Amino acid sequence: MTKQMSEGQRAYEEKRAAKAGMSLDKWLSVKDREKQDEARSRAQSAKAADAEKKPGFFSRLIERAHKPL
């Protein structure tokens, strides 16, 4: 990880890595990769939600104003 861990945090992560059968470095890299994947998927779902969003009140008014009578 890029930030420094305290002694307690390091011990905790070492225990979790040992339980998973990995080295601490590998455990932290896997954990970081999962965090990046989750952030990427959250960004994609946010884009999809924005695309489905119906136009706002003023956007609809302006669109109507541009239509011929």
N, C-alpha and C positions, 0 to 999 in steps of 0.2 A: 504494500500500500504506500501511497505517497506521504501520508502524514505519520508522524512519530506516535508510537503506541506507548502507553504507560506500562509499567511492569506488570500490573494486574491484568491489563488487557492482553498483553503478550502471552501471559500464562494461560488465560482463558482460551485464546485462539490456538495455542499449542495443544491444549487438551482436546479441543474440537477436531483439530487436524489429526491427532493421534487416533481418535475415535473413528474418523473416516478412513484411516490408513494411508494418510498422505504426509508429506513433509510440510512444514509451516509455510515455506515459500510457495509451494504448489497450491496449498489450501488458500492462501491469500490471493494468488493470481486467479484461481477458479472463482472465488468469491467476487473479485473485482469484475471479471468477465460477465458473471451473472447479473451484477448490478448494471453494467453497461447495456446488456441485452434487454433488461427490464425497462430501462430508461428509453431505449430505442423503440420498444413496442408501445410504451406509453405515449411517446411522441406521435407514432403512426396512428394510434387510436384517437388521439386528440385531433389530428388532421382529418380523419374520417368523420368525427363528430362535427367539426366545423363545416365540412362539405355538405352534411345532411341538414344543417341548420337553416331554417326558413329565413328569408330576408326580413330585416327589421322594419319598423313602422315607417320611418322616413324613406328608406329605400323603396318600399312599395309605393309610397306617395309620389316620389320622383318618377318611378317607372310609369305610373298611371298618367302623370302629367305629360310625359313624352308621347303617349299614344294619341293618335288622331281621334277627333270627335266623331 
